[in-house]
Amino acid sequence: MTAFATRYRTALIDGLEIAYREAGDPSAPTLVLLHGFPSSSHMFRGLIAELADEYHLIAPDHVGFGRSAAPATTEFDYGFERLTDVTLQLLDRLGLDRFALYVHDYGAPIGLRIAARHPERITALISQSGNAYTEGFTPFWEVLFQHAEDRATHEPAVRQLLTAEATRWQYTHGVPADRQDRISPDAWVLDQAYLDRPGNREVQLQLFWDYQFNLAEYPLFQEYFRTHRPPTLVTWGRGDEIFGPEGAEAYARDLPDAEIHLLDAGHFALETHGEEIAALIRDFLRRHR
């Protein structure tokens, strides 16, 4: 299987066009890939090509990201509960009753809501900087949590996270010098192009504010881990300054059998360690279908 076999499709969910990438044989075990901020399903382009010979892969763009609809904040209730609802409707539309979940960044509070509420549908979990514990929060989050308490005062500082410089930093921080040249500049240029669409900064500011409510779900996620013990693989950048490695290690508290790998990478570990992560996933999913 190659990257040329990926299909780029859309589905109409609640009147919104939701874009998604699909590859592999639909009769094979399914892996659903949920991206984070400020990216899109584009972050999985290499992983999809690598795994599509053995797995069926679905990677949607969240509302407000990538090629999916991005209505104004006055027309859509941007929040992680609503994004979860749209994602679940898409999976239902595609007839995906059983699947493994790969969550990254924003994909974690979306995917883990789905897993906790529908544990019978989840065959396995893979987390790449997909936080489920407060230990994972780094100083990066201080201004965001201040913004949650007082939007007017802290919005100017938070808007700096939407600049081209900040987007590039998300890809390059924590990456060793000998791996910097593996990061595709197209990745942050594309992300920034989507961020710069008219009205999209207001979308992102609303989601920044709404993120605070994800923390209230953490005890439910952790109870799901303890009760259902989903097979779990954690592949996390040791140098991630957004969700620190403590967030990876915390999974072992409720999932003692979790396979935790700290890589010499940053927040977008697939850019620099895609080959290693793909090999870990292939080995892991072969044992947990």
N, C-alpha and C positions, 0 to 999 in steps of 0.2 A: 504494500500500500504506500502511496506517496501523497504529498500535499495536494497534488492535482486531483485527488479523488474526493476532497472535501466539497460538500454541497452547501450552498448559501441559501437559506430558506426563510420564509416569514409565515407567521400565523396571526390571525386577528383574534385578540383577546380583549374582551370588554371594549370593543371599538378601537383598540390600539394595535398597531402593527408591531409585532415582536419578532425581531430578527434572531436567527440562531444558525449555528454551524452544525452540520451532521456529517459523520463519516463512519465507515465500517458496516458490517452486515447487521441489520436490525434483529436477526435471530441470535446474535452473539450477546454475551453479557453486556449490559449497558453501564456506562460511566457518564454521569452528569457533571459538567464542569461549570462552576459558578465563580465568575470573576469579581475582582475588587475595584476600588477607586485608585486612580482615575481611568482605569482601563476598560476593556470590553472583551468579548470572546477572542479578539485578536491575540491576547496574551497566551492563548492555548494553541496557536497555530502549529508550533513545532511538536508539541505533545500529541496533538490529534494525529498528525502524519505518522508519528512514531508508533502509536498504539492501535491504529485503525485496522491493522491486519488481524488482530485478535479480539478487538472489542468494538462495540457500538458506542459512539461518542456523540453527545449532545451538549452544545455550549451556547446558551442564550446570551443576548445582550440585555441587561436590565433596562427598564424604562428610564429614559434620560441619558442612556449611555450607548455608545457604538451606533449601530444602524437601526436600533429600535426607536419607536416614537419617543419624542421628548416634548410633551405638551407643557404649556406654561404652568407655573405653580398655582395659578388661579383655576386651572382646568383639571388638575390631577392632584390627589392627596399624597404627596411624596413623603414616604415614611417606610420603614423596614417591614412593618406589618403588611402594607399595601404591596410592596415589591414581592413579598413572600406569596401573597394571594395570586398575583399575576404569574409567578413562576410555577406555582402548583397547578394553576389552570392550564398552562402550557404543557406540563408533563402529563396531565390528564388527557389533553387533546391529542397528544402523541401516543397515548396508550401505554405509557411507561408505568407499570405496576410494581416492578422490582428493579432497583438500580443501586449502584454504588455512587457516592457523592464525593466530589473533590471541591473543597471550599477554600477560597483565598480572600482575606480582607473582608470587604462588604459581603462577599458570598457566604461568609460564616454565619452571621446572624440570620440570613435568609435560609440557607441550607439546614442549619441546626434547628430552626423553627419547624421546618418540614420533617426532619428526622424525629424530633421529640413528639410531634403530633401524629406522625404516621410511622412508627417504628417498624411495623410489619413490611414496609416497602423498601427498607434500607438493608442492603447486603453488606456494605462496608463503608467506612469513612476514611477520607484522605484530607489532611489539613496542611496547607502551606501558608503559614502566617495567618491562619484562621482562628482568631482568638475566642476562647470560651471561658477565660479566667482573668480576674483583675490583675494577676501577676504580670500579664503580658503588656500592660500599658507602660509606655516610656514617657520621658519628658515632652516628647512630640505632642502629646495629648493635652498638656496643661492649658494651652490657649483654647482648645476645642471645648474642654469642660468649662472653662470660664465663659465661653460663648454660649454654652447651654444655659448658664445661669443669667447672663445679661447680654443679649444679642446685640443691642445697639452699641454698647461700649466696646465690645471685642470684635465686631464684624470687620473693621478695617484690617486688623491683624490676621484674621482668618482668611480674608480675601487674598492674602499673600500666598496661601497654599494653592491657589488656582492659577498662579503665574507659570510661565514657561520654565523659569529657573527652578521652581519648586517641583514641577513635574519631572524634569530631568534628574533632579536630586533623588527622587523616589527610586529611580532605576540605578543610579550610580553609587549611592551611599552604601558603605559596608562591603563593597566588592573589592577583592584584592587586585592589585595593579596588573597582575598577569592574566586576569579574566575580564578586564574592562573592555577589551576589544571584541568580546563576544556579545556585547549588548548592542542590539540593533538600534541606531538612532531613529529609525522609522517609528519605533514603538512610542517614544515620548513625543515625537512630532505629531503622530496620529492622535494620541490622547489629547494633546493640547488643542488640536484642530476641533475636536469634539467639545472640549471645554469652552472654546471661544465662540461657539454658536450663539446667536442672539437668545438671551433668556436662560442659557444653561448655567450661568454662574448662580443665578437665583435658585435653580434646581439643586445645585450642589450645596449651597448654603443651608437650604432647608434640610437636606439629608445630614449635613454636619450637625445641625441642631437636634434632629431626631435620633441621632446615634445614642444619646444618653439613655433612651428607653431600652436599648438592647441589654444593658447591664442588668436590668430587672429580670431578664430571661435567663441569665446565666445559671441560677439555681435549678431551673427547669431543665436546661441542657445537661447539667451535671447529674441530675437525678436520672435522666434518660441514659447517660453513660453507665451509671451504677446498676440500673435495673435491667437494661437490655444488653449491655456489654457488646456493642457493635465492634467487629474487628476494625482496628484503627491504625492507620499509618500516618505519622507526622513527619513531614519533610520541611525544614524551617531554616532560614538563613541565620546563622549565628551572629552576623553583623547587622541584622535588621534593627533599625533605630525607630521603627514605627510600632511594630509588635515584637518585643524583645524575646530572646530565647527562653526566658522564664515562663512565657506563655505556652511554649512547646512542652517544657518539662512538667508543667502543671497537669497535663492530660494524664500522667501516670497516677495521679492521686485517685482518680475514679476509674481509670482503665489500666490496671496493673499490667495487662498483657499488650498494651499499645507499643508499637514499634516506632521509636522516636529517633530521628536522624537530624542532627544539627550540621548543616553544610556551611562551608566557608563562602557564604553568599550574603546578599542583602535582601530587600523586601521582594523583589521580583526574581526569585531564585531560578525560575525556569529559563530566564534569559542567559544565565551563565552556567547553570548546572542541569540543563534539560536532559542531557543524556543520562546522568546519574539518577535523576528523579524518575525518568521513564523506566529505567531498569528496576528500581525499587518498586514501582507500581506494578510492573509486569509480574515480578516475583510474588508480590503481596496478593494481587487479585487472583492469580492462579491457585492460591491456597484458600481463597475466600470468595467463592462464586455463589 
